[in-house]
């Protein structure tokens, strides 16, 4: 969702305010169009108390501001221009069909009908849209991806950053950022990106290089941790270690961790199946041919293989750094949290011309 026109790659840094961590990074564009390529210039990372991002009091905002300033200073970022994420649970996204019209007329049509497409009053929402191409339902129509967020939330997030000296040049949904970072180069078949986070999972089906289905479903590493802790009667921190070390390995700890995870992942698998069915019903004849597990799904042992077996679709672990050269001096410290940077990398790879 563009709030201001961007000056271009290199003139801003990316900021991902997550549930349990804040991530900041800046990239330098090092490729000649149409090739894609960046070099990591700076990055910062810090875990935070999840209650901070939920605390809307002045004290809560102050703590969040201090945490953001600390991460940016840690990174050594000096530019004040920032592109910040909008969490998927704060954004409504939908694919709509509109009649083929010249761009100027089409924008008028979309604006006129926006109140029918978003679930809140138009005067209380920030709305943006992206043209996707010809509708698979009717060649006389074209597809448009509509994104909307509560205006008060968007403006409040801007104010939090502006009060500490930053200039917010854009706010963008997590789903669009991860689509940019995680979509494998040159793949035009339909693939499903699965960004497994702390408390929720973002699901994006990308087809012909564009997002065609965007969802966020409850459930992440924290939920799995609670279940393992309760069933194995261990501390939450120990349960988290078990998940990240053993995952769905059936030959570790007598298969106890596997049994718990297997019992609680059924609902999650069901949500993935619903998404696949929805996409394939709209894009008849086009199957989802690949899974890209990312976030914690890319580091929990055997989770990729588990998803592949349950959905009967080939899985390839997501790599948000696929187009980014990371200097050797940054690699050791970054490696332990690199899987968590899909949103930040996607924000940083944003330009004036791409989605």
Secondary structure, DSSP 8 states (H G I E B T S, - for coil): --SS----TTS-EEEEE-SSEEEEEEEEE-S-TTS--EEEEEEEEEE--HHHHH--SHHHHHHHHHHHHHHHHHHT----EEEEEE-GGGEEEEEEEEE---HHHHHHHHHHHHHHHSSS-GGGEEEEEEEEEE-SS-TTEEEEEEEEEEHHHHHHHHHHHHTTT-EEEEEEEHHHHHHHHHS-TT--SEEEEEEE-SSEEEEEEEETTEEEEEEEEE--HHHHHHHHHHHHT--HHHHHHHHHHHTT-TTSGGGHHHHHHHHHSHHHHHHHHHHHHHHHHHSTT--EEEEEEEEGGGTSTTHHHHHHHHHTS-B----TTTTEE--HHHHHHHTTTGGG-HHHHHHHT--SS--
